[in-house]
Amino acid sequence: QVQLVESGGGLVQAGGSLRLSCAASGSIHSINSMRWYRQAPGQQRELVASITSGGTTNYANFVKGRFTISRDNAKNTVYLQMNSLKPDDTGVYYCNAPLVVLTTGRYAYDYWGQGTQVTVSS
């Protein structure tokens, strides 16, 4: 019913920048909050940043000051601008929508994108 598709990952050198995007599609009325997670090889998935429908943001300490999350509610799209990238930022980045209000008025929960690979070389 709802699909999330991430894009924008790639290979960059330390100190470089990338902008990730996540577009939600389907029978969507609104999305409460949107989140970015990442998972490094052999590590557990961790929350990177979140943004509410009203634009309130939260960041993990390890990205604060370097990353910026934003969204376009009209496009049901969330972005992650990543600056001053470090090698330990390497991983698969996932978009997550914990709560989606469908056009039917029903609620749907916990949608995930397929992930986009970010690799930062030293």
Protein Blocks (a to p, Z undefined) as FASTA:
>chain_A
ZZcddehiacddehiacddddddedjdfbdfbdcdddddehiacddfbdcdfkopacddf
klgojaccdddfklopacdddehiafklgccdddddfbacdfkopacehiadebjadddd
ZZ
